Amino acid sequence: MDAPTRLTDRKRQAILQAAAEQFRSHGFEATSVDKIAAAAGVSKRTVYNHFPSKDELFTETLVQLFQSGASALELPYRADRGLREQLTELLALKMRTLAERDFLDLARVAIAEAIHAPERARALFIRLGEREEGPTAWIRAAQADGRLKAGDPAFASTLLQGQIKTFAFWPQVTLGAAPLGLEEQERVIDASVTMFLSYFAIGQH
C-alpha cells in the first residue's frame, strides 16, 4: 500500500523540480505544461493530476523554494546565548539563502509576474504568509524572555531582514549585481545587528 504513495510523491517532486528549472530558465509565459511534463519524465495528465493549472504549479514551485529557504532560518532562540551572537548567526544564514542562484532566478520570475499578473502574486503571498518565518519566531521568543522590546515581531523581523535585502537581494535581482563578498557580508550583518539591538534590545546584548 505504501509503494504507490511513494511513487506518487516522487512524481510530484520530479514535476516541481522540472517546473522550477523551466520557470527559472524561460519565465512563466514561455513555459508550458508540455515542457514541464517532458522534463519531469511524466505525462501531461500526470502533471494535471497533481496541479490543476500552470498558475497553481507556479505558485507551489515558489512556495516550496521559499519554504526551503525559510527552513534554513529556523534557528531556535536560546536564553543562554547573547542576542548579538544569535542574530549574527541568523543573518549569516539569511545571506547564504539569498545568494543561491536558483532562489534569485525564481525570485526574479516571481517579481516579473507580480507586475504583470498581480492576482497570481496575491495567491503566492497568501500561501507564504501562512507560515511564520524563523526570524519572526526568534524575535517573538526573545520578547517573551524580556530581552527585546514588546511589539509586533513581524514588524521587527521585516525591519531586520530589510536591511540585509537592501544589499544582498534587491541589487542582485533587479540589476544583476554580483553577490556580496564575505567581507562585505560581515560588514552589512554587523551594522544591521547593531542598529536592530540599539533600538529593540533591553539591557545586555
N, C-alpha and C positions, 0 to 999 in steps of 0.2 A: 504493500500500500504506500510505503514511503518513496519508492523509486520514482513513480510518475511525478510526485510533488517536487522531488529534487530536480528532475529533468525540466519541469515547468519553470522552476526557479532559475535554472541555468540558462534556459532560453530567454527568460525575461532579462537577465543580467547581460546576455550577449546582445540583445536588442538595445539596451540602454548604452552599452559601450559603443556599439556601432553608431547609434544616434549621436552620441557626444562627439565622435570623430567627424561624422558628416556635417553636423551643425557647426563645429569648430572650423572645419576646412572650407565650407561652402556657404555658410549662413543659413537662415531659416528658409527663405523663399526658394533658393536653388536646391534645397534638399528635399527629396521625395521619399515617400514611404517605400517605394520600389527599391531605391538605392540603399535604404537602411536595411530592408529585408535581405537584400543580396549580400551586404557587408556582414550581416549577422548570421548568414547561412540558414535562414528560415524562410518560410513562405510569407507572402504579404498578409494572408489570412491570419497567420500566427501573430503577426505584429498587431493586427486589429483585435485579436482575441485578448491581448494584454492591454492595449491602449486604444480607446475608441476613435481617436483622431490624432493628426500630427501635432495639433496645438497641445493636447494633453501629454503626448510623448515629449515634446519640447519642455514643457513645464516640469515633468517628472525628471528629465535629464538634468536640468538645472538644480532642482531641489536636491537630488542625490549628490551633485557636485558640492553645493554649498553646505549640505549637512555633513559631508565627508570632511570638509574643511573645518566646520564647526566642532566636530568631534575631537579634532586635534587641540582645540582650545578649552577642553573640559578639565582644566587644572583646578582641583579642589582647593578651597580656601583652608588655610591652616593657621590656627591661632598661635602656634608656637614658632612661626616664622615672621620675619619682618615684612611689612607691606611693600616696601621698595623692592626687596628681593623677589617676592612673588609676582608683582606687577611687571618687573623687568623680564622674568621668565615667560609670563603670559604674552607680553607684546613681542617677544622674540619668536614665539610660536606663530603669532599672527603674521609677522613679517614673512616667515617661511611659507605659510599658506598663500599669501598674496603674491609671492614670487613664482608660484607654479605656473608653467606655461599654459596647461590646459585650463586652469582656473581663469587666467587672464583672457585667453582666447574666447572662452564661452561667456565670460562676463561682457566682453565687447559685443558679442552677438546679442546678448540679452538687453544691453543698453540700446542698441540699434532698434531692436524690436519694441522696446518701451516707447521709443519716439514715434515709430510708425504704427504701432498697434497697442495703444495704452491699455485696452481691455485685457490683452494677453499678459501684460506686465502686472496688472492688478491681481489676476489669478495666481501668478507666481508669488507675489509678495504676501498674499493671504496665506499661502502654503508655508512660506518661510517664517511668517510671524507666529505660526502655531507652536514653534519650538523655541524656548528661551535660549539665547546664546550663552556660552560658557562664561565670558567676561561679565555678563549681567548677573548670572548666578553667583559668581565670585564676589562681586560688589554687594549684592544682597546679603551674603553671609558675613562680609566684613562689617556691614552696617549693623546687622543683628548682634555682632560681637562688640559693638560700641567703638569701633576703630575708624569708621568713616561716618561723615555727617548723614543724618537721616534724609530721605528724599526718594525720588523716583530712580531706581537703579538702572532702568533702561536709558534714561536721560544721561546719567553719568557715564554709562558704558558707551553711548553714542559719541559723547564728547571725547572720551579717551581714545576710542578707535578712529575717530575722525582725524585726529592729529597724525596717526600713522598712515591712513589712507591718502592724506594730502600729499605725502611724499612718496609712498610706496605702492599706490594703486591708481589714482586718477591720472597722473602723468603717463604711466605705462599703458593704461587702457585707452586714453584719448589721444595721446601724442606719440605713442610708440617709444617712450623713453626707456632707457636701459634700466634693469633692476638696480637697486641701491647696492653699493659695495658694503662689505662688513663694517668698515669704519663709519660710514655714513649711517648705516642701520643703527649702530650703537649710539651715535650722536642723537638721532631722532628719538630713539627709545628713552634715553636718559632725560632729554628735555621734556618729553611727553609725561613721563612718570613724575618728574619734579613738579611740573605745573599742576598735574592732577592732584598730587598729595598736598601741595601748598594750599589748595582750595578745599579739598574734601577730607583730608586726614584730621583725626582728633588725637592730640598727644604725640607720642613717639611713633616714628615711621618704621 
